[in-house]
């Protein structure tokens, strides 16, 4: 989800104006979570939190459960995999590719596109980046300018991700809340081996700031708190590596980037999100990755509609030729 931006250059200060997507019913697509029946269904495969419990022999002797693996095998994300996915919200094309048509069709499409990005990797790993905490243009009852989607939507997308042997990332647009609070809200899903997070700091508002009027930002210390929390989940539940994406389209959106430290079991990815022609996007890419914190792996975002307004959308071959080569490619 993105505001309309007027740019004089690929990373120039932008003018933000509200768009219909921000007003079309955040109240309609953000629902209060349900109560006691909100636990995610567990798959019967090795991808479904096999770490959570053991089993026993016929004689009653305990047998340790095999550690859970990532959807296409293994417990480490890189370098075996390249992640390729879509972002969005169901039934809402304006919020991303994933909201167009039927979800199984989109997963097949991202898998088909992902095979073009393998480039020597053992596997392409489909990613569903679902907007779970969604920014609002109005404060709401708690004054936080954000809502949380219904648990049933999350469960539906988790089931679809498992059917396609992919990852589910919960996209967080916190408004005036903070990332750690919002991430902790979704813990019942984050203890699953195939669920991670994607943080969207342009929607992380400071005191007195209003979404759609200004860009938000985050500092490295807050990112580090989220990473440390996820690392604790990985350790306690014996999970495979957990993905934490951080989206960035301007330099000032991540402050004190060096404050993010490497945490055991957490794979941090910076997704460069600038809109524009291929040359504009490459300029933004260089600006945001040249002095990138080495904790980050590199990610890149393509926009089917907005990028096309400036020129042809970059091909997989063009993306793979970038330096550093993106390890996560997201389409919106």
HUDAWO-V368528 format. One line per field, one symbol per residue. burial: + if it has 16 or more other ideal C-beta (glycine too) atoms within 10 Angstrom, else -. A space follows every 50 residues. Layout:
burial = ???
//
This chain:
burial = +++++----++--+-+--+-++---+--++---------+--+--+++++ +----------------+++++----+---++++++++++-+-+++++++ --+--++-+++-++--+---+-+++++++++++++++------+++++++ +-+++-++-+++-+++++++++++++++++-++-++--++++++++++++ +++++-----++--++++-+-++++++-+++-++--++++++++++++++ --++--+-++--+-++++++++++++++-++++++--++--++-++++++ +++--++--+--++-+--++-+---+++++++
//
